[in-house]
Amino acid sequence: MCSNKLIRFSMCRKAYSVLFILLYGLSIQITHAAISNRSKSLGNKSLATTSSTSQARFLSQGHTYRAVVGETLTLPCEVENLGGLVLLWRRGQNVLTAKDLKVSTDERVNLVNGYNLEISELEPQDAGDYVCQISDKVNKDQVHTVEILVPPSVRAVPSSGQITARKGGAVTLECKASGNPVPQVSWTKKSGTGKSLARIGEGPILTLERVERQQSGVYQCTADNNVGEPATVDMRLDVLYPPDIVTEKSWIHSGEGFEATLVCVVHADPQPTVSWFQNSFPLQPTDRRSMSSRGNRHTLVIRHVMQEDFGNYSCVADNSLGRSKKYMEVSGRPGPAEFHSAPWSKSPDSYNLTWKVDSYPPLQEVRLLYRKLMMNETFQQPARWHDVILTPSSRPPNEPLTHAMSFTLRGLQSGSVYEAIVQAKNRYGWNEVSDIFQFYTQRSPSDPRVEEMEFVASSTSRNKSHNQISSFRPILLLFPFLLILQLHLHKWH
């Protein structure tokens, strides 16, 4: 455009000057506009801030509260900048308070420490949502949820707590529990001392199948929800069953002029009627014979026993569900012999056997039988019985009933096992044969103790083998490593 240097320089300088002036003016205008807009923005923000600081708002937050019935609960509602606005507490459609005025007629509801709502003596029906509300229709309502915890309570079904069942049948025990949270229900059976035993069931219903008389008693239902103390209720189960008789002794030893006592223990429900019989004939009280009952224990006492009092007796129990009978014998015959000697003999070829026999009349004859037991590792075979007839001596005056006797057996084999029985006779006859009594003779010093030799030999052999294995143990432990080394050497080769 500029053909020579001077013209080009002059014209370009003018063009640059104009361009600079235009850009500078534009920048000033932009700067002023920005400053103006900034000022307006700051002004508006200041107004907004001033407006927000004067607006009412909640400082507290909604929450879920759990309280036990009967306690006092305070629900917070803290606000700022309330100004001329009204704060309401309501529950559903019912208004409880308006600003600082109480609207509810419930004396348990009050405002405390400003606008906090206090509910005293809480009841189960107090559970629900409570709303704290500002009347500006801008703030969101603040909601508190109240849950009332109720301790457990329990009642029996039926309310009498009495249940009756027949032996062999099924029975159901039930109790109903209430509370919040819902209680857990368990069952226990009380002992005779009134203390509860281990748990026997869970849930409100306890079913017992094929009940026996021993299951009669008091059952306890317990409800627990970890609020306060557990609640309990007792239920009594009565099992109806026919009589069940147990005799203290089936054989009663007595003598003429002495006394005999017969006892039978009767369990039954309903209460039974108990009768006594001798040789199938019913007995009635006399001047020598008395009958008594104490609880389940029924007793027949015969004083100054006579010859005709000996024989078979029976105890008979009846109720509406059945009959039971047990037999006993009153006898003048001697009682069974009881051995009192030690089982180990002090001699290799003899043994002193001692025993006692109860008999009111004097003993007339005693029979002793003994035999050797032939035993080895696989079987035992008894030898024949040796029979010894003894004539008892008169008993000491201070022992009118017990006869103490002894007899020394001789010619026995050393290191052997023997067994013996005794039977005694008085003027009423022979008694029952005694239980078998075993005794052992001592080994003779010359007898080899084969068992001990075998034990020592086996122990010696076992120890020797153990020592041999122990001596080779280091080599055995090194064997796997030697084998691995051998394989590696072969591979390298």
Helices and strands as residue ranges (DSSP letters): H 5-53, E 57-58, E 64-68, E 73-75, E 79-80, E 87-91, E 94-98, E 101-102, E 109-112, E 116-119, G 124-126, E 128-134, E 142-157, E 162-166, E 171-180, E 184-190, E 196-202, E 205-208, G 213-215, E 217-224, E 231-247, E 251-253, E 260-269, E 273-278, E 281-282, E 289-294, E 297-302, G 307-309, E 311-319, E 322-331, E 338-339, E 350-358, E 365-375, E 380-382, E 386-390, E 402-410, E 417-426, E 429-430, E 437-440, H 450-492
